[in-house]
Amino acid sequence: MNAMKAYVLAALLLASPAMAQDNPLLPSETWNDLRDSVVGLTQDPPLDAMALDLDAPVRANDAAIVPIRLTQAEDAPPLSALTLVIDENPAPVAAEYEFGPALMPLDFEVRVRVDAYSDVRAIGVQADGGTVMAGRFVKASGGCSAPAGKDMAAVEARKGEMRWKTALQDGRQIGTLMIRHPMFSGLQRDQVTLLNIPANFIDRLDVRQGDELLFSMQAGISVSEDPVFRFAYVPNGQPIRVHAEDVDGNVWDQSFDAAG
């Protein structure tokens, strides 16, 4: 009986969120190659969870939709830019961001594709030019080639549609931007024709309140289908303006009431 109780307790502990987040970056030969040649760093930036932390699941439920949350402590030095890297993805740089002052301290979420067991890391650039790094090891595979989840005609019909909502949470304004787009990686197949689907993804995104930058993104193939961005920000009362472009030359502009 005591052995059974101990087994149940151990199982509960292993399933708990606290244990699930005990997954630091692991040694990576791939990163040793990427650090200088792709990211342009001569050495690893310091790991400081107060200055920048990255939260991700140990094992992803869906490799094509892996939630990533980037946060800072309340008094952390502000970040001006950030590069999100997935070491083992075919195109490791998932996205490059610029942040406006209204997003500090950072609390930012995005969903990505993970193609193989990999470190997922963020390299933040501080206002004074210093850098800081955070990351997690994520167990997932096949995210970049996972089949598109929707009918192709429906995808084309709704491409570029946007939704915006806001809410107060823990004393901060939280905005959520949703954009309809298949974000094709070029590694997927049409499930009807079995032909490869050409790469087509939003590679440029600019989100402002009035003329003030909230964030901008230059993305590669690793941002998930129908991207969702959730972020805390300091509102200035101006409308939210979104500008998006994809690699096929499509452009979408939309404005939302600040209250969502």
C-alpha positions as a Markdown table, in Angstrom:
| # | Residue | x | y | z |
|---|---|---|---|---|
| 1 | Met | 0.0 | 0.0 | 0.0 |
| 2 | Asn | 2.8 | 2.4 | 0.9 |
| 3 | Ala | 4.6 | 1.5 | -2.3 |
| 4 | Met | 1.5 | 2.3 | -4.3 |
| 5 | Lys | 1.1 | 5.7 | -2.6 |
| 6 | Ala | 4.7 | 6.5 | -3.3 |
| 7 | Tyr | 4.2 | 5.5 | -7.0 |
| 8 | Val | 1.1 | 7.8 | -7.3 |
| 9 | Leu | 2.9 | 10.7 | -5.6 |
| 10 | Ala | 5.9 | 10.3 | -7.9 |
| 11 | Ala | 3.6 | 10.3 | -11.0 |
| 12 | Leu | 1.9 | 13.5 | -9.8 |
| 13 | Leu | 5.2 | 15.2 | -9.2 |
| 14 | Leu | 6.5 | 14.3 | -12.7 |
| 15 | Ala | 3.3 | 15.7 | -14.2 |
| 16 | Ser | 3.3 | 18.9 | -12.3 |
| 17 | Pro | 4.0 | 22.3 | -14.0 |
| 18 | Ala | 7.0 | 22.9 | -11.8 |
| 19 | Met | 8.7 | 19.7 | -12.9 |
| 20 | Ala | 7.7 | 20.2 | -16.5 |
| 21 | Gln | 9.6 | 23.5 | -16.6 |
| 22 | Asp | 12.8 | 22.0 | -15.3 |
| 23 | Asn | 14.2 | 21.7 | -18.8 |
| 24 | Pro | 17.2 | 24.0 | -19.4 |
| 25 | Leu | 19.1 | 24.4 | -22.6 |
| 26 | Leu | 21.3 | 21.4 | -23.4 |
| 27 | Pro | 24.8 | 21.3 | -24.9 |
| 28 | Ser | 24.3 | 21.7 | -28.7 |
| 29 | Glu | 26.9 | 21.2 | -31.4 |
| 30 | Thr | 24.4 | 22.8 | -33.8 |
| 31 | Trp | 24.4 | 26.0 | -31.7 |
| 32 | Asn | 28.1 | 26.1 | -31.7 |
| 33 | Asp | 28.0 | 26.4 | -35.4 |
| 34 | Leu | 25.0 | 28.8 | -35.5 |
| 35 | Arg | 26.3 | 31.1 | -32.9 |
| 36 | Asp | 28.8 | 32.9 | -35.1 |
| 37 | Ser | 27.8 | 32.0 | -38.6 |
| 38 | Val | 24.1 | 32.7 | -38.4 |
| 39 | Val | 23.4 | 34.7 | -35.3 |
| 40 | Gly | 26.7 | 36.7 | -35.3 |
| 41 | Leu | 27.8 | 36.1 | -31.7 |
| 42 | Thr | 31.4 | 35.3 | -30.7 |
| 43 | Gln | 30.3 | 33.8 | -27.4 |
| 44 | Asp | 27.1 | 32.8 | -25.5 |
| 45 | Pro | 25.3 | 35.7 | -23.8 |
| 46 | Pro | 24.7 | 35.3 | -20.1 |
| 47 | Leu | 21.7 | 33.3 | -18.9 |
| 48 | Asp | 19.7 | 35.5 | -16.5 |
| 49 | Ala | 16.0 | 34.5 | -15.9 |
| 50 | Met | 15.3 | 37.9 | -14.4 |
| 51 | Ala | 16.6 | 39.8 | -17.5 |
| 52 | Leu | 14.9 | 37.3 | -19.9 |
| 53 | Asp | 13.2 | 34.0 | -19.5 |
| 54 | Leu | 11.7 | 31.6 | -22.1 |
| 55 | Asp | 8.9 | 29.2 | -21.2 |
| 56 | Ala | 8.1 | 26.2 | -23.4 |
| 57 | Pro | 6.7 | 22.7 | -22.9 |
| 58 | Val | 9.2 | 19.9 | -22.3 |
| 59 | Arg | 7.3 | 17.7 | -24.8 |
| 60 | Ala | 5.0 | 19.5 | -27.3 |
| 61 | Asn | 1.5 | 18.3 | -27.7 |
| 62 | Asp | 1.7 | 19.4 | -31.4 |
| 63 | Ala | 5.1 | 20.0 | -33.0 |
| 64 | Ala | 3.4 | 22.5 | -35.5 |
| 65 | Ile | 2.0 | 24.7 | -32.7 |
| 66 | Val | 4.5 | 25.0 | -29.8 |
| 67 | Pro | 3.8 | 27.9 | -27.5 |
| 68 | Ile | 6.7 | 30.1 | -26.5 |
| 69 | Arg | 6.4 | 32.7 | -23.8 |
| 70 | Leu | 9.1 | 35.3 | -23.2 |
| 71 | Thr | 9.1 | 37.3 | -20.0 |
| 72 | Gln | 11.2 | 39.7 | -17.9 |
| 73 | Ala | 11.2 | 40.7 | -14.2 |
| 74 | Glu | 9.5 | 44.0 | -13.4 |
| 75 | Asp | 12.8 | 45.9 | -12.9 |
| 76 | Ala | 14.8 | 44.1 | -15.7 |
| 77 | Pro | 16.7 | 46.3 | -18.3 |
| 78 | Pro | 14.4 | 46.9 | -21.3 |
| 79 | Leu | 14.9 | 45.0 | -24.5 |
| 80 | Ser | 15.0 | 46.7 | -27.9 |
| 81 | Ala | 15.3 | 43.6 | -30.0 |
| 82 | Leu | 15.2 | 39.8 | -29.8 |
| 83 | Thr | 16.1 | 36.8 | -32.1 |
| 84 | Leu | 14.2 | 33.6 | -31.6 |
| 85 | Val | 16.3 | 30.5 | -32.7 |
| 86 | Ile | 15.3 | 26.9 | -33.0 |
| 87 | Asp | 18.6 | 25.1 | -33.3 |
| 88 | Glu | 17.5 | 22.0 | -35.2 |
| 89 | Asn | 15.0 | 23.6 | -37.6 |
| 90 | Pro | 15.8 | 23.7 | -41.3 |
| 91 | Ala | 15.9 | 27.5 | -41.0 |
| 92 | Pro | 17.0 | 28.0 | -37.4 |
| 93 | Val | 16.2 | 31.7 | -37.1 |
| 94 | Ala | 12.4 | 31.6 | -36.5 |
| 95 | Ala | 11.9 | 35.3 | -36.1 |
| 96 | Glu | 13.6 | 38.6 | -35.3 |
| 97 | Tyr | 11.7 | 41.2 | -33.3 |
| 98 | Glu | 12.0 | 44.8 | -32.4 |
| 99 | Phe | 10.1 | 46.1 | -29.4 |
| 100 | Gly | 8.8 | 49.5 | -28.4 |
| 101 | Pro | 9.0 | 50.9 | -24.9 |
| 102 | Ala | 5.3 | 50.1 | -24.3 |
| 103 | Leu | 6.1 | 46.3 | -24.2 |
| 104 | Met | 8.5 | 46.6 | -21.4 |
| 105 | Pro | 9.0 | 44.7 | -19.2 |
| 106 | Leu | 8.4 | 42.0 | -21.8 |
| 107 | Asp | 5.6 | 39.4 | -21.6 |
| 108 | Phe | 5.2 | 38.1 | -25.1 |
| 109 | Glu | 3.9 | 34.9 | -26.6 |
| 110 | Val | 4.1 | 33.3 | -30.0 |
| 111 | Arg | 3.6 | 29.8 | -31.4 |
| 112 | Val | 6.3 | 28.1 | -33.5 |
| 113 | Arg | 7.1 | 24.9 | -35.4 |
| 114 | Val | 9.7 | 22.6 | -34.0 |
| 115 | Asp | 11.1 | 20.0 | -36.5 |
| 116 | Ala | 13.3 | 17.9 | -34.3 |
| 117 | Tyr | 14.2 | 17.6 | -30.6 |
| 118 | Ser | 15.9 | 21.0 | -30.1 |
| 119 | Asp | 16.9 | 23.8 | -27.9 |
| 120 | Val | 14.7 | 26.8 | -28.5 |
| 121 | Arg | 16.5 | 30.0 | -27.5 |
| 122 | Ala | 16.0 | 33.7 | -27.4 |
| 123 | Ile | 18.8 | 36.2 | -27.7 |
| 124 | Gly | 17.7 | 39.6 | -26.4 |
| 125 | Val | 19.4 | 42.9 | -27.1 |
| 126 | Gln | 19.2 | 45.4 | -24.2 |
| 127 | Ala | 18.9 | 49.1 | -24.7 |
| 128 | Asp | 22.5 | 49.6 | -23.8 |
| 129 | Gly | 23.6 | 47.1 | -26.4 |
| 130 | Gly | 24.2 | 44.2 | -24.1 |
| 131 | Thr | 22.8 | 40.8 | -24.8 |
| 132 | Val | 21.1 | 38.1 | -22.7 |
| 133 | Met | 20.0 | 34.6 | -23.6 |
| 134 | Ala | 17.2 | 32.3 | -22.4 |
| 135 | Gly | 15.9 | 29.0 | -23.6 |
| 136 | Arg | 14.5 | 25.5 | -23.1 |
| 137 | Phe | 15.0 | 22.1 | -24.7 |
| 138 | Val | 11.8 | 21.0 | -26.4 |
| 139 | Lys | 10.9 | 17.4 | -27.4 |
| 140 | Ala | 9.0 | 17.7 | -30.7 |
| 141 | Ser | 9.5 | 16.5 | -34.3 |
| 142 | Gly | 8.0 | 17.0 | -37.7 |
| 143 | Gly | 6.6 | 20.5 | -37.1 |
| 144 | Cys | 7.9 | 22.1 | -40.2 |
| 145 | Ser | 6.5 | 19.4 | -42.5 |
| 146 | Ala | 3.2 | 18.8 | -40.7 |
| 147 | Pro | 0.2 | 18.7 | -43.1 |
| 148 | Ala | -1.8 | 21.9 | -43.5 |
| 149 | Gly | -4.8 | 21.6 | -41.2 |
| 150 | Lys | -7.5 | 23.2 | -43.5 |
| 151 | Asp | -9.0 | 23.0 | -46.9 |
| 152 | Met | -6.8 | 24.8 | -49.4 |
| 153 | Ala | -9.7 | 26.8 | -50.9 |
| 154 | Ala | -10.8 | 27.9 | -47.4 |
| 155 | Val | -7.2 | 28.9 | -46.6 |
| 156 | Glu | -7.0 | 31.2 | -49.7 |
| 157 | Ala | -10.5 | 32.7 | -49.0 |
| 158 | Arg | -9.6 | 33.8 | -45.4 |
| 159 | Lys | -5.9 | 34.6 | -45.8 |
| 160 | Gly | -5.1 | 37.9 | -44.1 |
| 161 | Glu | -8.2 | 38.1 | -41.8 |
| 162 | Met | -7.3 | 39.6 | -38.4 |
| 163 | Arg | -8.8 | 39.7 | -35.0 |
| 164 | Trp | -7.8 | 41.8 | -32.0 |
| 165 | Lys | -8.8 | 41.7 | -28.4 |
| 166 | Thr | -7.6 | 43.2 | -25.1 |
| 167 | Ala | -8.1 | 42.4 | -21.5 |
| 168 | Leu | -6.8 | 43.5 | -18.1 |
| 169 | Gln | -4.8 | 40.8 | -16.3 |
| 170 | Asp | -2.7 | 41.2 | -13.2 |
| 171 | Gly | -2.9 | 45.0 | -13.6 |
| 172 | Arg | -1.5 | 45.0 | -17.1 |
| 173 | Gln | -3.2 | 45.4 | -20.5 |
| 174 | Ile | -3.0 | 42.2 | -22.5 |
| 175 | Gly | -3.4 | 42.3 | -26.3 |
| 176 | Thr | -4.0 | 39.3 | -28.5 |
| 177 | Leu | -3.6 | 39.6 | -32.3 |
| 178 | Met | -4.7 | 36.7 | -34.5 |
| 179 | Ile | -4.0 | 36.6 | -38.3 |
| 180 | Arg | -5.3 | 34.0 | -40.7 |
| 181 | His | -2.5 | 32.7 | -42.8 |
| 182 | Pro | -1.3 | 29.1 | -43.6 |
| 183 | Met | 2.4 | 30.1 | -43.1 |
| 184 | Phe | 3.4 | 27.3 | -45.5 |
| 185 | Ser | 7.0 | 26.3 | -44.9 |
| 186 | Gly | 7.7 | 24.8 | -48.3 |
| 187 | Leu | 8.2 | 21.4 | -46.7 |
| 188 | Gln | 4.5 | 20.4 | -46.6 |
| 189 | Arg | 2.4 | 18.4 | -49.1 |
| 190 | Asp | -1.1 | 19.1 | -50.4 |
| 191 | Gln | -3.1 | 16.1 | -49.0 |
| 192 | Val | -5.2 | 15.9 | -52.2 |
| 193 | Thr | -2.6 | 16.3 | -54.9 |
| 194 | Leu | 0.4 | 15.1 | -52.8 |
| 195 | Leu | 2.5 | 17.8 | -54.4 |
| 196 | Asn | 4.7 | 20.0 | -52.4 |
| 197 | Ile | 3.1 | 23.3 | -51.3 |
| 198 | Pro | 5.3 | 26.3 | -52.2 |
| 199 | Ala | 6.6 | 28.3 | -49.2 |
| 200 | Asn | 4.3 | 31.2 | -48.4 |
| 201 | Phe | 4.4 | 32.9 | -45.0 |
| 202 | Ile | 4.1 | 36.3 | -43.4 |
| 203 | Asp | 7.7 | 37.5 | -43.3 |
| 204 | Arg | 7.0 | 41.1 | -42.1 |
| 205 | Leu | 4.7 | 42.3 | -39.4 |
| 206 | Asp | 4.4 | 45.7 | -37.8 |
| 207 | Val | 2.1 | 46.4 | -34.9 |
| 208 | Arg | 1.6 | 50.0 | -33.6 |
| 209 | Gln | -0.7 | 52.0 | -31.4 |
| 210 | Gly | -1.1 | 55.2 | -33.3 |
| 211 | Asp | 2.4 | 55.9 | -34.5 |
| 212 | Glu | 4.1 | 54.2 | -31.5 |
| 213 | Leu | 5.8 | 50.9 | -32.2 |
| 214 | Leu | 4.6 | 48.0 | -30.1 |
| 215 | Phe | 6.6 | 45.3 | -32.0 |
| 216 | Ser | 7.8 | 44.4 | -35.4 |
| 217 | Met | 8.7 | 40.9 | -36.7 |
| 218 | Gln | 10.8 | 39.5 | -39.6 |
| 219 | Ala | 9.9 | 35.8 | -39.7 |
| 220 | Gly | 11.0 | 32.7 | -41.4 |
| 221 | Ile | 9.3 | 29.3 | -41.9 |
| 222 | Ser | 9.0 | 28.4 | -38.2 |
| 223 | Val | 6.1 | 30.6 | -37.1 |
| 224 | Ser | 2.9 | 28.5 | -36.8 |
| 225 | Glu | -0.1 | 28.5 | -39.1 |
| 226 | Asp | -2.7 | 31.2 | -38.3 |
| 227 | Pro | -0.2 | 33.0 | -36.0 |
| 228 | Val | -1.3 | 34.4 | -32.7 |
| 229 | Phe | 0.7 | 37.0 | -30.7 |
| 230 | Arg | -0.2 | 37.7 | -27.1 |
| 231 | Phe | 1.6 | 40.5 | -25.3 |
| 232 | Ala | 1.4 | 42.9 | -22.3 |
| 233 | Tyr | 1.7 | 46.6 | -23.1 |
| 234 | Val | 1.1 | 50.1 | -21.8 |
| 235 | Pro | -1.8 | 51.5 | -23.8 |
| 236 | Asn | -1.8 | 55.1 | -25.0 |
| 237 | Gly | -5.4 | 55.2 | -26.1 |
| 238 | Gln | -4.6 | 55.3 | -29.8 |
| 239 | Pro | -6.0 | 52.7 | -32.4 |
| 240 | Ile | -4.0 | 49.5 | -32.9 |
| 241 | Arg | -2.6 | 49.5 | -36.5 |
| 242 | Val | -1.4 | 46.3 | -38.1 |
| 243 | His | 0.7 | 45.9 | -41.3 |
| 244 | Ala | 1.5 | 42.4 | -42.6 |
| 245 | Glu | 3.3 | 41.2 | -45.7 |
| 246 | Asp | 3.9 | 37.7 | -47.0 |
| 247 | Val | 6.5 | 36.4 | -49.3 |
| 248 | Asp | 4.0 | 36.3 | -52.2 |
| 249 | Gly | 3.7 | 40.0 | -52.1 |
| 250 | Asn | 0.3 | 40.2 | -50.4 |
| 251 | Val | -0.1 | 43.1 | -48.1 |
| 252 | Trp | -2.7 | 43.6 | -45.3 |
| 253 | Asp | -3.4 | 46.7 | -43.3 |
| 254 | Gln | -6.0 | 46.9 | -40.5 |
| 255 | Ser | -6.8 | 49.2 | -37.7 |
| 256 | Phe | -8.6 | 48.3 | -34.5 |
| 257 | Asp | -10.1 | 50.3 | -31.7 |
| 258 | Ala | -7.7 | 50.3 | -28.8 |
| 259 | Ala | -10.3 | 48.8 | -26.4 |
| 260 | Gly | -10.6 | 45.7 | -28.7 |
